[in-house]
Amino acid sequence: LPKKIEALAGKRVVAVSAGGMHNLALTADGGVCSWGDGNDGRLGHGNREGQLLPKKIEAFAGRRVVAVSAGPGHSLAFTADGAAWSWGRGSDGRLGHGNAQFQLLPKKIEALAGKRVVAVSAGGMHNLALTADGGVCSWGDGNDGRLGHGNREGQLLPKKI
């Protein structure tokens, strides 16, 4: 039977996302908690340690997170100012920072600066972001044409479809 997560008692959780081996919970005050397998830095706590209980991601202190999305080895979020953030496994450029490096802490996706992000979705090896002007950007592994650019090429940086 489902069991209430007592570590979240007293917090008003407004959204959740389950990744391959980790989870994210967004609270009404714009905070984010993560727990599960910490491999690759996917929990955003600055290390690769797993968490048996939800733990607040301190890197977002002073920022209001609006939405989160957990992939199998990485995580995405966007903040009230429209900035998109990623952390965890960087393989295939899935973090959108122009390389394949892993990020142990949330890092702003600079390629989306100036575009107000209103939704994010973490896929297995690629991601999508929706901007306020209705644009859709994709990045990461391009196999099977999953990025929507008419080819199978990967993208290390977000590219408008």
C-alpha positions in Angstrom: 0.0 0.0 0.0 1.1 3.6 -0.6 2.8 5.1 2.5 2.9 8.8 3.4 6.4 10.3 3.3 6.7 11.6 6.8 9.8 13.6 6.0 7.6 15.9 3.9 5.0 16.4 6.7 4.5 20.1 7.4 5.6 21.0 3.9 2.9 21.8 1.3 4.0 19.8 -1.7 2.6 21.2 -5.0 4.3 19.0 -7.6 6.4 15.8 -7.8 8.4 14.1 -10.4 9.8 10.5 -10.4 13.0 9.9 -12.3 14.7 6.5 -12.9 16.1 6.2 -9.4 15.4 9.5 -7.7 12.5 11.9 -7.0 11.9 15.6 -6.8 9.2 17.4 -4.7 8.4 21.1 -5.2 7.0 22.9 -2.2 4.6 25.8 -2.2 7.3 28.2 -1.1 9.4 27.4 -4.2 11.8 25.0 -2.5 12.8 21.6 -4.0 13.5 18.4 -2.1 15.2 15.4 -3.7 15.9 11.8 -2.6 16.9 8.4 -3.9 20.1 7.5 -5.8 22.6 10.3 -5.8 24.8 8.9 -8.5 25.9 11.4 -11.1 24.9 14.3 -8.9 21.2 13.9 -9.9 20.0 15.0 -6.4 21.7 18.4 -6.7 23.3 18.4 -3.2 26.9 18.9 -4.5 27.9 15.2 -4.1 27.0 11.8 -5.4 25.5 10.5 -2.1 22.1 8.9 -2.0 19.4 10.2 0.3 17.0 7.9 2.1 14.8 10.9 3.0 13.8 14.0 1.1 16.4 16.7 1.5 16.1 20.4 0.5 18.3 21.5 -2.4 20.1 24.4 -0.8 21.5 25.7 -4.1 18.0 27.1 -4.8 18.0 29.2 -1.6 16.7 32.7 -2.5 15.1 31.5 -5.7 11.5 30.4 -6.3 11.3 27.2 -8.3 8.1 26.9 -10.3 8.4 23.4 -11.8 10.7 20.4 -11.7 11.2 17.3 -13.9 13.3 14.2 -13.1 15.0 12.2 -15.8 16.7 8.9 -15.3 20.1 10.4 -14.4 19.5 14.2 -14.4 17.0 16.8 -13.2 15.5 20.0 -14.6 13.8 23.0 -13.0 12.8 26.5 -13.9 12.5 29.5 -11.6 10.0 32.3 -11.3 12.3 34.6 -13.4 12.0 32.2 -16.3 15.5 30.7 -16.0 16.0 27.0 -16.6 18.4 24.9 -14.5 19.8 21.4 -14.9 22.0 19.0 -12.9 23.2 15.4 -12.8 24.5 13.2 -15.7 25.7 15.3 -18.5 26.2 12.6 -21.1 25.0 13.4 -24.6 24.8 17.1 -23.7 21.6 16.5 -21.9 22.2 19.2 -19.4 22.4 21.9 -22.1 25.6 23.5 -21.0 27.6 22.9 -24.3 29.5 19.8 -23.0 29.0 16.4 -21.5 30.1 17.2 -18.0 28.2 16.1 -14.9 26.9 18.8 -12.6 26.6 18.1 -8.9 24.6 21.3 -8.2 21.9 23.0 -10.2 23.4 25.2 -12.9 21.5 27.8 -15.0 21.2 26.9 -18.7 22.8 30.0 -20.1 21.8 29.2 -23.7 18.2 29.8 -22.6 18.9 33.2 -21.0 16.6 35.9 -22.3 13.9 33.3 -23.2 11.3 33.0 -20.5 11.0 29.3 -19.8 7.4 28.2 -18.8 7.8 24.4 -18.8 10.5 21.8 -18.9 10.4 18.0 -19.5 13.3 15.7 -18.8 13.5 12.7 -21.1 15.8 9.7 -21.0 18.7 11.3 -22.8 17.2 14.5 -24.1 15.1 17.4 -22.8 12.5 19.9 -23.9 11.8 23.5 -22.8 8.7 25.6 -23.7 9.2 29.3 -23.8 6.6 32.1 -23.1 6.5 33.0 -26.8 5.4 29.4 -27.7 8.8 28.2 -28.8 10.0 24.7 -28.1 13.7 24.0 -27.6 15.3 20.6 -27.4 18.8 19.3 -26.6 20.7 16.1 -25.8 20.9 12.8 -27.7 19.3 13.1 -31.2 18.9 9.4 -32.0 15.7 8.4 -33.7 15.0 12.0 -34.5 13.8 12.7 -30.9 15.0 16.3 -30.9 12.6 17.3 -33.7 15.2 18.9 -36.0 14.8 16.5 -38.9 17.9 14.6 -38.3 19.6 12.3 -35.7 22.2 14.7 -34.5 22.7 15.5 -30.9 22.6 19.0 -29.5 24.9 20.1 -26.7 22.9 23.4 -26.3 19.1 24.0 -26.5 18.0 24.6 -30.1 14.6 25.8 -31.2 12.6 23.3 -33.1 
